[in-house]
């Protein structure tokens, strides 16, 4: 099998060389170049990448070899994902200079520069080039788009993953080999396993599918606005698939992520002058490195608010004379039930640190708590529970001392993207058909209370900071 694959790739490499060396008139499968496109150096790349027929045949052969290898792996795990097609792979490699706009006037090699073979992401039979020229934060884009934008993006959460890294550092705070474990988890190259596989670049948002989904050009190498389904959803999956099924913005109004999230700060980062100097958590818990960071790591990065479109709902909604908006986030009343993680996905309480409810990860619910932990006057909002068992990453890792107030809570404020006009969450609300009964008429289960927690046992004592004060619970 390996021998046949080597023969195939060698033959393919030779064929590419032969075709690339032909005069343009003899390479008949390639469409004539447009006059406004720089031909020098472009032609060599487009002999393959501008030829849809060649790419399709090439990928068909590639998949045939992959299928043979898969059959030889008797113990291969079954996958629920639909198999990729040769057409999809070929489309991910096809380049149309006309679709690229002004970028089509730039030589391929101006961005895709030659690199050392050891650092090249391209196959061994392909030229050793930088397949993602923006992997360094987009310095190649600065000459046209300005250095300020690039500097901002290099410190943004999308590029640094500093927010996710902080959460991991906090969780490992009591673990003796924290740095070693951080490196294993954060930098695990397996997609969806390592946190840093969601690290974004300019190219992976505006030109190609992100690496976490396998890459491939979005639209013949056109440069454009991110496509939510391809670009946002793979990493923001907690607000993606279920969001598309139940959220009224999608089901009724056919909206996508970028219809609401329009402020460049959310994607490219804010100006460096507005950022704080702080720890670069993406270097791990033992690192002393500092730099520009988002002070709160997330909350103030998101610029969009519900009232930007629903200003008329801020006052006297839903009851005239009662200011719900002063005490509740919009999602507190308008979220459909959603999934939370309990412990490590199976088993019964009290076996798991951070277990809550019946331990069933498929149980949908809504839990409301303080939006700012420890601030009893802050608005109530939807909470998300991400339980983790001690020893989840091996013997004694992470170490979780539930009696230590400094231990990271399993609960956190969560901007649930599962909006409905009149969601019916509680049994009483489903029976009456009235949204108000989710919280009122004696239904208090929707609120996080002390009785829900085993503080110092299964639950860190820090979770007390999210509990709704008794005086703020509805009295009727």
C-alpha positions in Angstrom: 0.0 0.0 0.0 2.7 2.4 1.0 4.7 1.5 -2.0 1.8 2.2 -4.4 1.2 5.6 -2.7 4.9 6.5 -3.1 4.7 5.6 -6.7 1.6 7.7 -7.2 2.9 10.8 -5.5 6.2 10.5 -7.4 4.4 10.2 -10.7 2.1 13.2 -9.7 5.1 15.3 -8.9 6.8 14.5 -12.3 3.5 15.3 -14.1 3.2 18.6 -12.4 6.8 19.5 -13.3 6.2 18.6 -17.0 2.9 20.5 -17.2 4.4 23.5 -15.4 7.2 23.7 -17.9 5.0 23.6 -21.0 4.5 26.8 -23.0 1.1 28.3 -22.1 -0.3 27.4 -25.5 0.4 23.7 -24.9 -1.1 23.6 -21.4 -4.5 23.7 -23.0 -6.4 22.8 -19.8 -5.6 26.2 -18.3 -7.8 29.1 -19.1 -6.1 32.1 -20.6 -5.0 34.7 -18.0 -6.8 38.0 -17.8 -4.8 41.0 -18.9 -5.1 42.7 -15.5 -3.4 39.8 -13.7 0.3 39.5 -13.3 1.3 36.4 -15.2 4.9 36.0 -14.1 5.1 33.4 -11.4 1.3 33.1 -11.3 1.2 30.8 -14.3 3.3 28.1 -12.6 0.9 27.9 -9.7 -2.3 28.1 -11.8 -1.3 25.3 -14.1 -2.5 23.1 -11.3 -4.6 25.3 -9.1 -6.4 27.0 -12.0 -7.4 23.7 -13.6 -10.6 22.3 -12.1 -10.4 19.1 -14.1 -6.9 18.3 -13.0 -7.7 19.0 -9.3 -10.8 16.8 -9.4 -9.0 13.9 -10.9 -6.1 14.3 -8.5 -8.4 14.4 -5.5 -10.3 11.4 -6.8 -7.1 9.4 -6.9 -6.1 10.7 -3.5 -9.5 9.6 -1.9 -9.1 6.2 -3.6 -5.8 5.6 -1.9 -7.2 6.9 1.4 -10.1 4.5 1.2 -7.8 1.6 0.6 -5.8 2.6 3.7 -8.9 2.9 5.8 -10.0 -0.6 4.8 -6.7 -1.9 6.0 -7.3 -0.4 9.4 -9.6 -3.0 10.9 -9.8 -1.3 14.2 -10.6 2.1 12.8 -13.2 4.0 14.8 -16.5 4.7 13.2 -17.3 8.3 12.3 -20.6 10.1 12.3 -19.3 12.7 9.9 -20.2 12.5 6.2 -17.2 11.5 4.1 -15.6 14.3 2.2 -15.9 14.1 -1.6 -13.3 14.7 -4.4 -15.4 17.6 -5.6 -15.2 19.3 -2.2 -11.4 18.7 -2.0 -10.9 20.0 -5.5 -13.0 23.1 -4.8 -10.8 23.8 -1.8 -7.7 23.9 -4.0 -9.1 25.8 -7.0 -7.9 29.4 -7.5 -9.8 31.9 -9.8 -7.8 35.1 -10.0 -10.9 37.0 -11.2 -12.6 36.1 -7.9 -9.8 37.6 -5.9 -10.4 41.2 -6.9 -7.3 43.4 -6.4 -5.5 40.5 -4.7 -5.6 38.7 -8.1 -3.0 41.3 -9.4 -0.5 40.1 -6.8 1.9 37.2 -7.6 1.2 34.0 -5.7 4.8 34.0 -4.3 4.4 37.5 -2.9 2.4 36.0 -0.1 3.0 32.2 -0.4 6.7 32.5 0.1 9.2 29.6 0.0 10.0 28.1 3.4 12.2 25.3 4.7 10.9 21.9 3.9 10.7 20.9 7.6 8.4 23.8 8.3 6.3 23.5 5.2 2.7 22.4 5.7 2.4 21.3 2.0 2.8 17.7 0.9 6.3 16.5 0.2 5.6 16.4 -3.6 4.4 20.1 -3.5 6.6 23.1 -3.5 7.8 24.0 0.0 5.7 27.2 0.5 3.9 28.9 3.3 0.3 27.7 2.8 -1.1 30.2 5.3 0.9 33.4 4.9 -1.0 35.0 7.8 0.0 32.5 10.4 2.2 35.1 12.0 -0.8 37.4 12.6 -1.0 38.8 9.0 2.2 40.8 8.6 1.9 40.2 4.9 -1.4 42.1 4.9 0.1 45.2 6.6 1.4 46.9 3.5 -2.2 47.4 2.3 -4.4 47.2 5.4 -2.1 49.1 7.7 0.2 48.1 10.6 -2.3 49.1 13.3 -4.8 46.5 12.2 -2.2 43.8 12.3 -0.8 44.8 15.7 -4.3 44.8 17.1 -5.1 41.4 15.7 -1.8 39.9 17.1 -3.1 40.7 20.6 -6.7 39.7 20.0 -8.4 36.8 21.6 -9.0 35.1 18.3 -5.2 35.0 17.6 -3.7 34.5 21.0 -6.4 32.3 22.5 -5.5 34.1 25.8 -9.0 33.9 27.2 -9.2 30.1 26.9 -5.7 29.8 28.1 -6.5 31.7 31.2 -9.4 29.4 32.0 -7.1 26.4 31.7 -4.3 28.0 33.8 -6.9 28.8 36.5 -8.2 25.2 36.5 -4.6 23.8 36.8 -3.6 26.2 39.6 -3.4 23.5 42.2 -1.9 20.9 40.0 1.9 20.2 40.7 2.9 19.6 37.0 0.6 22.4 35.7 2.9 23.6 32.9 3.5 20.2 31.5 -0.2 19.4 31.6 -1.0 22.8 30.0 1.3 22.1 27.1 -0.3 18.7 26.6 -3.9 20.1 26.6 -3.5 23.5 25.1 -1.1 22.5 22.3 -2.4 19.1 21.5 -2.3 19.1 17.6 -5.4 16.8 17.3 -8.3 18.9 16.1 -11.0 19.7 18.7 -8.7 18.2 21.4 -6.0 20.9 21.7 -7.4 24.4 22.7 -5.0 26.1 20.3 -6.5 24.3 17.3 -9.1 27.1 17.3 -6.4 29.7 17.0 -7.5 32.0 14.1 -5.5 33.8 11.3 -6.6 36.3 8.8 -6.5 33.7 6.0 -8.5 31.1 8.0 -11.4 33.6 8.4 -11.4 35.6 5.1 -10.0 33.1 2.5 -10.1 29.5 3.6 -11.9 27.1 6.0 -10.2 27.0 9.3 -7.6 24.3 9.9 -9.8 22.7 12.5 -12.2 21.6 9.8 -9.5 20.5 7.4 -8.8 23.8 5.6 -9.5 24.4 1.9 -10.4 27.6 0.1 -13.8 29.0 0.7 -14.6 30.5 -2.7 -11.8 30.0 -5.3 -9.4 32.1 -3.1 -11.8 35.1 -3.0 -11.2 37.4 0.0 -14.5 38.2 1.8 -16.5 38.4 5.0 -16.4 35.2 7.2 -19.1 32.6 6.4 -20.6 31.7 9.8 -21.3 28.1 9.0 -17.7 27.4 7.8 -15.8 30.0 9.9 -17.5 30.6 13.2 -19.4 27.5 14.0 -16.6 25.0 14.2 -14.9 26.7 17.1 -18.0 28.3 18.7 -19.9 25.1 18.6 -21.5 25.6 22.0 -23.5 28.4 20.3 -23.7 26.9 16.8 -25.6 23.7 16.0 -28.3 23.9 18.6 -28.5 27.7 18.0 -29.3 27.0 14.3 -32.1 24.6 15.3 -34.0 26.7 17.9 -32.9 30.4 17.9 -35.6 32.6 16.4 -32.9 34.8 14.8 -32.1 31.8 12.6 -35.3 29.8 12.3 -37.5 32.8 11.5 -35.2 35.7 10.4 -32.5 33.6 8.6 -29.7 35.6 10.3 -26.1 34.5 10.7 -23.4 35.4 13.3 -22.1 38.3 11.3 -25.5 39.9 11.1 -25.2 40.8 14.8 -21.5 40.6 15.4 -20.3 43.4 13.2 -17.9 45.5 15.3 -14.2 44.9 14.2 -13.2 44.9 17.8 -14.9 41.5 18.2 -12.7 39.9 15.4 -9.6 42.0 15.0 -9.1 43.1 18.5 -9.2 46.6 20.0 -6.4 49.3 19.6 -3.4 48.5 21.7 -3.7 51.8 23.5 -7.0 50.6 25.0 -5.6 47.3 26.2 -4.1 46.4 29.5 -0.7 45.0 30.2 -0.9 41.6 31.7 0.1 37.9 31.7 0.1 36.0 28.4 -1.7 33.0 29.6 -1.2 31.2 26.3 2.4 30.6 27.3 1.3 28.5 30.3 1.0 28.9 34.1 4.8 29.0 34.7 5.5 31.7 32.1 6.2 35.3 33.3 5.7 36.7 29.8 3.4 39.8 29.6 1.9 41.8 26.9 -1.3 43.6 25.7 -4.3 41.7 26.9 -8.1 42.1 27.2 -8.5 42.9 30.8 -11.7 40.8 31.3 -10.7 38.2 28.6 -14.1 38.2 27.0 -17.1 40.2 28.3 -16.2 43.7 27.0 -14.9 42.3 23.7 -18.4 41.5 22.6 -19.9 44.9 21.5 -23.3 43.9 20.3 -26.3 44.1 22.6 -29.9 43.1 22.2 -31.2 46.6 22.7 -29.4 47.8 19.5 -32.2 46.2 17.6 -34.9 45.9 20.4 -34.7 49.3 22.0 -38.5 49.4 22.3 -38.3 46.4 24.6 -36.1 48.0 27.2 -38.8 49.9 29.0 -42.1 48.4 30.4 -41.3 45.0 29.0 -43.0 42.6 29.5 -45.0 44.2 32.3 -45.8 47.9 32.4 -44.3 49.6 35.4 -41.9 46.7 36.3 -38.3 47.2 35.2 -37.2 43.7 34.4 -34.4 45.1 32.3 -32.7 46.6 35.4 -32.3 43.2 37.1 -32.3 40.7 34.2 -30.3 40.1 31.1 -32.5 39.6 28.0 -31.4 35.9 27.8 -32.6 35.3 31.3 -36.2 35.3 30.1 -35.7 34.5 26.4 -33.4 31.4 26.4 -34.6 28.0 25.4 -33.3 25.1 27.6 -29.7 24.1 26.8 -27.1 21.5 27.7 -24.7 21.7 30.5 -21.7 19.4 31.2 -22.0 17.4 34.4 -18.8 15.8 35.7 -17.3 13.7 33.0 -20.4 12.9 31.0 -21.5 9.7 32.8 -22.0 8.3 36.3 -23.9 9.4 39.3 -23.5 12.2 41.8 -21.5 12.3 44.1 -18.7 10.5 42.2 -17.7 13.5 40.2 -16.2 16.8 41.2 -18.5 19.5 40.0 -21.4 17.2 39.3 -24.8 18.9 39.4 -28.4 17.6 39.0 -28.6 14.0 37.9 -25.3 13.9 36.1 -27.0 13.4 32.7 -25.3 15.6 30.0 -28.3 15.3 27.8 -30.7 16.9 30.2 -31.6 20.3 28.9 -32.2 23.1 31.4 -31.8 26.8 32.1 -30.1 28.0 35.2 -30.0 31.7 36.2 -27.4 33.3 38.4 -25.4 36.4 39.0 -23.8 37.9 35.9 -20.9 39.2 37.9 -19.7 36.6 40.5 -19.8 37.9 44.0 -21.8 41.0 43.1 -25.3 40.4 44.6 -26.7 43.4 42.8 -25.6 42.4 39.3 -28.1 41.3 36.7 -29.3 37.7 36.6 -28.2 35.9 33.4 -27.9 32.3 32.1 -25.2 30.2 33.6 -23.2 27.4 32.0 -21.8 24.5 34.0 -18.6 22.8 32.9 -17.8 20.1 35.3 -14.5 18.3 35.5 -13.4 15.3 37.5 -10.2 15.3 39.4 -7.9 13.0 37.5 -9.6 13.6 34.2 -6.2 14.1 32.6 -4.4 11.3 34.4 -3.4 10.4 38.0 -4.2 13.4 40.2 -4.5 15.8 37.3 -6.0 18.3 37.6 -6.0 18.6 41.3 -9.3 20.2 42.5 -9.6 21.4 46.1 -13.3 22.1 46.5 -12.7 23.6 49.9 -10.3 26.3 48.7 -12.1 29.6 47.8 -9.5 30.2 45.1 -10.5 27.1 43.2 -12.0 28.0 39.8 -15.8 27.6 39.8 -17.5 25.1 37.5 -20.2 27.7 36.8 -19.8 30.7 34.6 -22.0 33.4 33.0 -23.1 32.2 29.5 -24.5 34.2 26.7 -27.0 31.6 25.5 -27.7 31.9 21.8 -30.9 29.9 22.0 -33.4 32.8 21.9 -37.2 32.4 21.6 -39.9 35.0 21.9 -41.8 33.1 24.6 -39.8 30.1 25.8 -41.5 27.6 28.0 -38.9 26.1 30.3 -40.5 24.9 33.6 -43.2 22.3 33.8 -45.6 24.9 35.1 -44.9 27.2 32.1 -45.5 24.3 29.7 -48.8 23.5 31.4 -50.0 27.1 31.4 -48.4 28.3 28.2 -47.2 31.4 30.0 -43.5 32.3 29.9 -43.8 34.2 33.3 -44.4 30.8 35.0 -40.8 29.9 34.3 -39.9 32.0 37.3 -43.1 32.9 39.0 -46.0 31.1 40.8 -43.6 29.3 43.1 -41.2 28.0 40.4 -37.7 28.7 41.7 -35.8 25.8 40.2 -34.6 28.0 37.4 -32.5 30.0 39.8 -29.1 28.7 41.2 -29.6 28.3 44.9 -27.5 27.0 47.8 -29.6 23.8 47.9 -28.4 22.9 44.4 -24.8 22.7 45.5 -22.6 20.5 47.6 -20.2 23.2 48.6 -16.8 21.9 49.7 -17.9 18.4 48.6 -18.6 17.9 44.9 -18.7 21.6 44.3 -16.0 24.2 44.9 -17.0 26.7 47.6 -16.3 29.5 45.0 -19.7 28.6 43.4 -21.4 30.5 46.2 -20.5 33.6 44.2 -23.0 32.7 41.5 -26.0 31.9 43.7 -29.0 34.2 43.5 -29.5 35.9 46.8 -32.7 34.8 48.6 -34.0 38.3 48.7 -34.0 38.5 44.9 -36.0 35.3 44.3 -39.6 36.0 43.2 -42.1 36.1 46.0 -45.1 35.1 44.0 
